[in-house]
Amino acid sequence: MRKFVKDLILPVAVAITLAFVIQASIAKPYEIPTNSMYPAIQGANSTGDRAPDRVIANRVIYKLRGISRGDVVVFDPTAGARAACSEPGDVPFVKRVVGLPGDTVSVRRVTISASSPDPALRPGGELAVRRVAAPNSFGPDGVREETLGEGDDTYVTYVTEPGASTARPLVIDDAITPDYEVAFPTVPEGQVLVLGDNRPGSCDAHVWIERDAEFTPMDNVIGQAELIYWPIQRVRFLD
């Protein structure tokens, strides 16, 4: 009996204990039910025949460094944010950090022009492309890119960092182009502003602002979403 306990029961007990410790303090898996972070992270589709992505959140990284603009974070939303999204009370959210303390963030409608002082907003520039998610067709073929020319309008996210005199466009590769304008107050100390990469289809700060809940306390951040680990064909590290 003692040998059975030593050779089987004890190793299993240790393994289970380590699994709980790791999940609680180092890394924890989460299933992503919505497409608010599409195309970086995919949720289930409307027909229910595709499994949503599952991600690993690094719960240690923000004990080693601060939150950075552009990080994809798992967090507990505020009551106002949760109510705006009609989400149950125990489901964490996953969004991208766009504004840090002291930043002023806005989404503006701009016109592509050869005379623009910003090369990215000239024909052929980095921002002269509109990315649109086709309804109910999420996946490798679910994003349509439209090349914009002289006189075409688009929506650009701008960030004015503390002490800066001008706002700079924030470019997130592959993110869906917003279809709205919004001007946020300056991000307070100890808080961040988060938006989904699927801008038109994300319940995020641009929706929460209507409830004066546009900011997320840093203390609510659980960790950084580092890795898609399921489905197997989607396994990859997140930028």
Secondary structure, 3 states (H helix, E strand, C coil): CHHHHHHHHHHHHHHHHHHHHHHHHCEEEEECCCCCCCCCCCCCCCCCCCCCCEEEEECCHHHHCCCCCCCEEEECCCHHHHHHHCCCCCCCEEEEEEECCCCEEEEEEEECCCCCCCHHHCCCCCCCEEEEECCCCCCCCCEEEEECCCCCEEEEEEEECCCCCCCEECCCCCCECCCCCEECCCCCCCEEEEECCEHHHCCCHHHHHHHCCCCEEHHHEEEEEEEEEECHHHCEECC
